[in-house]
Amino acid sequence: MSKKVKSCPAWMTTFADLMSLLMAMFVLLYAMSNTDEVKYAQAVESLTGAFAGEGRLSSEQVTYLNSIKSRSDSTKESAEPPQSSADIEVKETLVNDLSPLYESLLETFSKNSDMKDIKIEFDAVLNQIKMVFAEQIAFDRGNAELKPRFAKLLKDSYALQAEPVLIKVIGHTDKLPIVGGRFHSNWELSSARAASVVVQLIAVGSVRADQVQAIGVADTQPQVIGDTEIEFAKNRRVEVLISSEKFKY
């Protein structure tokens, strides 16, 4: 014996039609919120076919879509300043390959120092330049004030303010606790040393304030592990990492 199928109440048909119309309206609003005229045209064609039985746009709709495209193109052109092919090529070279900058830095620092307490390396895989300044050349023990020689070295160093690069200055200490003095921990000392280098670089015009960061890591990233004074001295240092500006934040 077959079961009787109950028919839907009359209000359900009206409700379904209303939901369909609401969905169509939201699709249209979404399409109009984007400047992609292709997606908008597709949405209009779909709705035209659903409600008018046609899949083609009217002449008025075509005119409107063309006006949207014209406004979008003019906005893009005004927002992007023209660049010469030479400027674009130089910028792409600096962003994608920092080896020429590495060679320039090596030459600049070698002219102004004997390089005994400075190490400059280039990582081709990371496309990153790493400069390491030992405490002996940079600061007095437990102090964050730049030594005069180090301050002059930074002043005479290669200017980076016009380059599309990010500079991170990282202060490192040994693991010996600080006793007395201005700083209460190695965290404060390492941060203050990094900040001193950043302030000097900005003051002499070597870098822009928006392209440099000061970071203190205390004794959490030692170069060597050990408990001798020689090993402690190797860990007390300031590192300057230079990478492409596209990795900022």
Buried (B, 14 or more C-beta within 10 A) or exposed (E): EEEEEEEEEEEEEEEEEEEEEEEBEEEBEEBEEEBEBEEBBEBBBBBBEEEEEEEEBEEEBEEBBEEBBEEEEEEEEEEEEEEEEEEEEEBEEBBEEBEEBBEEBBEBBEEBBEEEBBEBEBEEEEBBBBBBBBBBBBBEEBBBBBBEEBBBBBBBBBEBBEBBBBBBBBBBBBBBEBEEEEBEEBBBBBBBBBBBBBBBBBEBEBBBEEBBBBBBBBBEEBEEEEEEEEBBBBBBBBBBBBBBBEEEE
